[in-house]
Amino acid sequence: MCNEHIPLSAVLFDMDGVLIDSNPVIERAWTEAAAMYGIDISNEDIVQHIHGQPGHHTIRALFGHLPLHEQNNVQNHVIYVENTAEYAPIPGVAKLIASLHSAGVTVGIVTSGWKEKIERVAAMLDISQSVSVIVERDDVERGKPFPDPYLVAARRLNIPARNALVFEDSVSGVTSAVAAGAYCVGLGAAELLKHGARLTLQDFTGVAIAATEAGKVVMTIDSQTQLELKPCR
């Protein structure tokens, strides 16, 4: 078993694909918007310019040739679809966040999403009271894959970014976390290992939290990996 002794003092979660299974909704929203203007979106476009990217990047990359008012129509359609859709939680994530909060470990959300959607998802998962920091799309000029979102979260928590454990599901998200210096665990494809994720999981059902007599908190991620977390109290 690998026991990591990095002084991790906060756990930061991406939202789409980490808190909720939103990929089908996001793909549908952008594809519908593109169809309104006769634009075809390829699988490569979805990977490179949609998942894990802030909306302004997607607009610039795929709809930049449209007049500004039509770009706004695209963005409004996407926001409407994402704000009104129903999402399935990623298995085990709500329980994990509640366990971290109960153990005194700082929890945050770092996402390219917007405030209304974040608040809706937090309420749906009943984690609003467990989250100490939220970094959303309007908090940074440069979103993922730049390190800025995670650097902002670390600054707000008054910790070095290297002391954060991050869960991410996209290449751009993993790249952002790793560039900031965080310890990143990927959700989903093993391809994320190529971009700096230390390991990958399919969901959170096997992740467990336990307190030690020394006042530390141990997160068992899988049969091979345990991480020590420092409670904030």
C-alpha positions as a printed NumPy array, in Angstrom:
array([[  0.   ,   0.   ,   0.   ],
       [  1.194,   3.517,  -0.856],
       [  0.927,   5.9  ,   2.113],
       [  1.395,   9.501,   0.983],
       [  2.655,  11.943,   3.626],
       [  2.159,  15.148,   1.679],
       [  0.547,  17.638,   4.137],
       [ -2.835,  17.842,   2.407],
       [ -5.147,  20.302,   4.128],
       [ -8.009,  20.825,   1.645],
       [ -9.953,  18.693,  -0.82 ],
       [-11.13 ,  20.479,  -3.974],
       [-13.725,  19.07 ,  -6.365],
       [-14.471,  19.99 ,  -9.942],
       [-18.236,  20.014, -10.561],
       [-19.193,  18.599, -13.963],
       [-18.186,  14.951, -14.145],
       [-16.988,  14.931, -10.522],
       [-20.002,  16.007,  -8.472],
       [-22.596,  15.249, -11.141],
       [-22.799,  13.199, -14.326],
       [-23.409,  16.165, -16.599],
       [-21.512,  15.252, -19.75 ],
       [-24.607,  14.122, -21.722],
       [-26.448,  17.339, -20.834],
       [-23.487,  19.553, -21.728],
       [-22.964,  17.791, -25.063],
       [-26.672,  18.064, -25.888],
       [-26.787,  21.757, -25.02 ],
       [-23.861,  22.725, -27.239],
       [-24.917,  20.39 , -30.069],
       [-28.441,  21.863, -30.093],
       [-27.013,  25.379, -30.127],
       [-24.7  ,  24.498, -32.997],
       [-27.541,  22.951, -34.989],
       [-29.433,  26.272, -34.842],
       [-26.652,  27.75 , -36.996],
       [-25.849,  24.725, -39.147],
       [-22.589,  24.008, -37.309],
       [-21.36 ,  20.427, -36.901],
       [-19.567,  19.61 , -33.652],
       [-17.173,  16.67 , -33.824],
       [-16.082,  14.348, -31.032],
       [-12.705,  16.077, -31.16 ],
       [-14.417,  19.435, -30.661],
       [-16.245,  18.053, -27.624],
       [-13.021,  16.806, -26.032],
       [-10.865,  19.819, -26.848],
       [-13.285,  22.721, -26.627],
       [-16.275,  21.751, -24.469],
       [-15.579,  19.422, -21.537],
       [-13.624,  21.14 , -18.802],
       [-13.531,  24.45 , -20.679],
       [-15.203,  27.732, -19.711],
       [-18.027,  28.818, -21.978],
       [-16.153,  31.79 , -23.435],
       [-13.469,  29.409, -24.719],
       [-16.077,  27.193, -26.414],
       [-17.81 ,  30.196, -27.943],
       [-14.528,  31.569, -29.272],
       [-13.343,  28.188, -30.619],
       [-16.558,  26.92 , -32.219],
       [-18.806,  29.956, -32.696],
       [-16.312,  32.797, -33.061],
       [-17.353,  33.456, -36.657],
       [-20.926,  34.279, -35.659],
       [-22.116,  37.824, -34.94 ],
       [-21.96 ,  38.773, -31.274],
       [-25.729,  38.634, -30.729],
       [-25.837,  35.103, -32.118],
       [-22.915,  34.066, -29.885],
       [-25.002,  35.38 , -26.985],
       [-27.955,  33.298, -28.172],
       [-25.752,  30.212, -28.148],
       [-24.535,  30.933, -24.626],
       [-28.069,  31.618, -23.384],
       [-29.321,  28.332, -24.816],
       [-26.532,  26.381, -23.15 ],
       [-27.119,  28.086, -19.809],
       [-30.87 ,  27.426, -20.008],
       [-30.402,  23.725, -20.797],
       [-27.814,  23.214, -18.047],
       [-29.834,  25.169, -15.465],
       [-33.033,  23.207, -16.066],
       [-31.675,  19.673, -16.628],
       [-31.781,  16.889, -14.068],
       [-28.418,  15.403, -13.084],
       [-27.374,  12.146, -11.469],
       [-24.801,  12.52 ,  -8.676],
       [-21.476,  10.762,  -9.138],
       [-21.837,   7.706,  -6.857],
       [-20.414,   8.252,  -3.382],
       [-19.475,  11.919,  -3.75 ],
       [-22.093,  13.426,  -1.417],
       [-21.249,  10.913,   1.312],
       [-17.52 ,  11.607,   0.918],
       [-17.978,  15.377,   1.196],
       [-20.178,  14.966,   4.272],
       [-17.542,  12.702,   5.848],
       [-14.756,  15.189,   5.103],
       [-16.761,  18.025,   6.626],
       [-17.572,  15.971,   9.725],
       [-13.862,  15.19 ,  10.112],
       [-12.987,  18.897,   9.941],
       [-11.313,  18.784,   6.513],
       [-11.756,  21.856,   4.305],
       [-13.77 ,  21.204,   1.132],
       [-14.031,  23.397,  -1.964],
       [-15.49 ,  23.452,  -5.469],
       [-13.393,  24.714,  -8.389],
       [-15.316,  24.763, -11.651],
       [-15.773,  26.439, -15.01 ],
       [-19.498,  26.556, -14.223],
       [-21.493,  29.565, -13.091],
       [-22.947,  30.515,  -9.705],
       [-26.583,  29.558, -10.349],
       [-25.696,  26.052, -11.475],
       [-23.181,  25.562,  -8.646],
       [-25.758,  26.55 ,  -6.044],
       [-28.346,  24.236,  -7.602],
       [-25.951,  21.283,  -7.618],
       [-24.795,  21.963,  -4.044],
       [-28.412,  22.061,  -2.872],
       [-29.253,  18.884,  -4.791],
       [-26.359,  17.043,  -3.112],
       [-27.067,  18.71 ,   0.258],
       [-23.441,  19.855,   0.559],
       [-23.869,  23.626,   0.75 ],
       [-22.896,  23.766,   4.431],
       [-19.86 ,  21.541,   3.825],
       [-18.172,  23.762,   1.217],
       [-15.732,  26.443,   2.434],
       [-14.64 ,  27.912,  -0.895],
       [-16.068,  28.103,  -4.409],
       [-14.151,  29.268,  -7.47 ],
       [-16.331,  29.712, -10.547],
       [-15.875,  30.871, -14.114],
       [-16.138,  34.603, -13.372],
       [-13.482,  34.473, -10.641],
       [-10.579,  34.08 , -13.068],
       [ -9.565,  35.585, -16.38 ],
       [ -7.827,  32.389, -17.434],
       [ -9.776,  29.21 , -16.758],
       [ -8.658,  25.607, -16.962],
       [ -6.231,  24.306, -18.287],
       [ -4.372,  27.278, -16.773],
       [ -3.544,  26.862, -13.074],
       [ -5.362,  30.062, -12.085],
       [ -8.598,  28.517, -10.709],
       [ -6.709,  26.295,  -8.259],
       [ -4.266,  29.047,  -7.35 ],
       [ -7.213,  31.31 ,  -6.507],
       [ -8.797,  28.585,  -4.36 ],
       [ -5.537,  28.03 ,  -2.499],
       [ -5.067,  31.765,  -1.95 ],
       [ -8.585,  32.1  ,  -0.544],
       [ -7.908,  29.199,   1.814],
       [ -4.494,  30.617,   2.742],
       [ -2.679,  27.393,   1.865],
       [ -0.06 ,  26.487,  -0.754],
       [ -1.701,  24.847,  -3.779],
       [  0.587,  21.84 ,  -3.251],
       [ -1.346,  21.149,  -0.037],
       [ -4.592,  20.581,  -1.917],
       [ -6.018,  17.266,  -3.055],
       [ -7.988,  17.734,  -6.277],
       [-10.517,  15.502,  -8.033],
       [-10.851,  16.197, -11.774],
       [-12.352,  14.313, -14.725],
       [-11.089,  16.189, -17.797],
       [ -7.691,  16.7  , -19.407],
       [ -7.98 ,  20.472, -19.02 ],
       [ -8.965,  20.111, -15.361],
       [ -6.138,  17.727, -14.521],
       [ -3.678,  19.958, -16.382],
       [ -4.903,  22.959, -14.375],
       [ -4.573,  21.194, -11.01 ],
       [ -1.151,  19.75 , -11.78 ],
       [  0.145,  23.08 , -13.111],
       [ -0.926,  24.673,  -9.819],
       [  1.086,  22.046,  -7.946],
       [ -1.856,  20.149,  -6.431],
       [ -2.094,  16.394,  -5.861],
       [ -4.631,  15.368,  -8.501],
       [ -6.771,  12.234,  -8.678],
       [ -8.581,  11.648, -11.958],
       [-12.115,  10.392, -12.391],
       [-12.608,   8.323, -15.502],
       [-10.192,   7.3  , -18.221],
       [ -6.637,   6.158, -17.518],
       [ -5.594,   8.725, -20.16 ],
       [ -5.663,  11.299, -17.342],
       [ -2.518,   9.675, -15.942],
       [ -0.63 ,  10.975, -18.98 ],
       [ -1.526,  14.512, -17.949],
       [ -0.352,  14.256, -14.35 ],
       [ -3.126,  12.532, -12.4  ],
       [ -1.565,  10.331,  -9.698],
       [ -4.243,   7.65 , -10.123],
       [ -7.763,   7.324, -11.505],
       [-11.113,   6.199, -10.103],
       [-14.474,   5.491, -11.697],
       [-16.435,   7.007,  -8.787],
       [-16.212,   7.586,  -5.024],
       [-17.965,   4.493,  -3.715],
       [-14.713,   2.889,  -2.555],
       [-13.247,   6.021,  -0.93 ],
       [-13.315,   6.02 ,   2.89 ],
       [-12.479,   8.552,   5.609],
       [-11.183,   7.63 ,   9.078],
       [ -9.734,   9.645,  11.968],
       [ -6.495,   8.592,  13.672],
       [ -5.503,   8.868,  17.337],
       [ -2.871,  11.432,  16.335],
       [ -5.594,  13.813,  15.169],
       [ -5.031,  13.201,  11.467],
       [ -7.624,  12.095,   8.941],
       [ -6.834,   9.27 ,   6.537],
       [ -8.509,   8.974,   3.157],
       [ -8.322,   5.48 ,   1.705],
       [ -8.743,   5.961,  -2.021],
       [ -8.228,   2.381,  -3.118],
       [ -6.496,  -0.763,  -1.921],
       [ -3.117,   0.731,  -2.82 ],
       [ -3.385,   4.367,  -1.737],
       [ -3.973,   6.201,   1.531],
       [ -3.617,   9.97 ,   1.959],
       [ -3.203,  11.883,   5.198],
       [ -5.382,  14.968,   5.527],
       [ -5.008,  17.741,   8.078],
       [ -8.246,  18.923,   9.712],
       [ -8.731,  22.674,   9.917],
       [ -9.787,  22.472,  13.555]])
